[in-house]
Amino acid sequence: MKPPSVARNLMRGALLRIASDISGGTPLENIKTRVTITKLNMPNAVKELMEDGGVPQLWAGTPSRTIEGALIGAMFLVTSAFTKKQALALGASKTTASLAAGVAGGVAQGKHQMPLFC
């Protein structure tokens, strides 16, 4: 079986991350942010969000999170697929190659989210 192309991995990564953000990631992120900023417990943070704008308030910031998430998801999938391919070519086991791929993808995501001069 031929491995997916870079373009296909970019699209898959982006779509998976967008689905994650829209399905539950954004509401949980908004609740977490409210808890962190206000020091409320989770139920009170949800109550405050509902008072501020109702259910739509849980998805506040979705457009910007979707764009950022698509880029990060695509970066993870392309980096991990490339790393796994290279590790297997060097003779690594499937387990080791998969572990290396996950680590490399995570590092790529983390580096993307770091300030420029860190």
C-alpha positions as CSV (number, residue, x, y, z in Angstrom):
1,M,0.0,0.0,0.0
2,K,1.4,3.4,-1.0
3,P,1.8,5.9,1.9
4,P,-0.4,9.0,1.8
5,S,1.1,12.1,0.1
6,V,2.2,15.2,2.0
7,A,-0.9,17.1,0.7
8,R,-3.2,14.3,1.9
9,N,-1.6,14.3,5.4
10,L,-1.9,18.1,5.6
11,M,-5.6,17.9,4.8
12,R,-6.2,15.0,7.2
13,G,-4.4,16.7,10.0
14,A,-6.2,19.9,9.5
15,L,-9.6,18.3,9.3
16,L,-9.0,16.1,12.4
17,R,-8.0,19.1,14.4
18,I,-11.0,21.2,13.2
19,A,-13.4,18.4,14.1
20,S,-11.8,18.2,17.5
21,D,-12.1,21.9,18.1
22,I,-15.7,22.2,16.9
23,S,-17.0,19.0,18.7
24,G,-15.8,19.8,22.2
25,G,-12.4,21.4,22.3
26,T,-13.5,25.0,22.1
27,P,-16.1,24.8,24.8
28,L,-13.7,23.0,27.1
29,E,-11.0,25.5,26.3
30,N,-13.3,28.4,27.1
31,I,-14.3,26.9,30.4
32,K,-10.7,26.2,31.3
33,T,-9.8,29.8,30.5
34,R,-12.6,31.2,32.6
35,V,-11.5,29.0,35.5
36,T,-7.9,30.2,35.2
37,I,-8.8,33.8,34.9
38,T,-11.4,34.1,37.6
39,K,-10.4,31.3,39.9
40,L,-14.0,30.0,39.9
41,N,-14.6,26.3,40.1
42,M,-15.7,24.6,36.9
43,P,-19.5,24.6,37.6
44,N,-19.4,28.3,38.5
45,A,-17.3,29.1,35.4
46,V,-19.9,27.3,33.2
47,K,-22.7,29.2,34.9
48,E,-20.9,32.5,34.4
49,L,-20.3,31.7,30.7
50,M,-24.0,30.9,30.3
51,E,-24.9,34.2,31.9
52,D,-22.6,36.1,29.6
53,G,-23.9,34.8,26.4
54,G,-25.6,31.5,26.7
55,V,-24.6,28.3,24.8
56,P,-23.0,30.3,21.9
57,Q,-20.5,31.7,24.4
58,L,-19.1,28.3,24.8
59,W,-18.0,28.4,21.1
60,A,-16.6,32.0,21.3
61,G,-13.3,32.1,19.5
62,T,-14.0,29.2,17.2
63,P,-12.9,30.9,14.0
64,S,-9.4,31.7,15.3
65,R,-9.0,28.4,17.0
66,T,-10.1,26.6,13.8
67,I,-7.4,28.3,11.8
68,E,-4.7,27.8,14.4
69,G,-5.8,24.2,15.0
70,A,-5.8,23.4,11.3
71,L,-2.2,24.5,11.0
72,I,-1.1,22.7,14.1
73,G,-3.0,19.5,13.1
74,A,-1.5,19.5,9.6
75,M,2.0,20.1,11.0
76,F,1.7,17.2,13.4
77,L,0.5,14.7,10.9
78,V,3.1,15.6,8.2
79,T,5.9,15.6,10.7
80,S,4.9,12.3,12.3
81,A,4.3,10.6,8.9
82,F,7.7,11.7,7.6
83,T,9.5,10.7,10.8
84,K,7.8,7.2,10.8
85,K,8.8,6.7,7.2
86,Q,12.4,7.6,7.8
87,A,12.6,5.5,11.0
88,L,11.3,2.5,9.2
89,A,13.7,3.0,6.4
90,L,16.6,3.1,9.0
91,G,15.4,-0.3,10.2
92,A,13.4,0.7,13.3
93,S,10.6,-1.6,14.5
94,K,7.0,-0.4,13.9
95,T,6.6,0.4,17.6
96,T,9.8,2.4,17.7
97,A,9.0,4.2,14.5
98,S,5.5,5.1,15.8
99,L,6.9,6.4,19.1
100,A,9.5,8.5,17.3
101,A,6.8,9.8,15.0
102,G,4.6,10.9,17.9
103,V,7.4,12.6,19.6
104,A,8.6,14.4,16.5
105,G,5.0,15.5,15.7
106,G,4.6,16.8,19.3
107,V,7.9,18.7,19.2
108,A,6.9,20.3,15.9
109,Q,3.6,21.4,17.4
110,G,5.3,22.7,20.6
111,K,7.9,24.6,18.6
112,H,5.1,26.2,16.5
113,Q,3.4,27.4,19.7
114,M,6.5,28.9,21.3
115,P,7.4,32.5,21.2
116,L,9.8,33.4,18.5
117,F,12.9,33.9,20.7
118,C,12.6,31.1,23.1
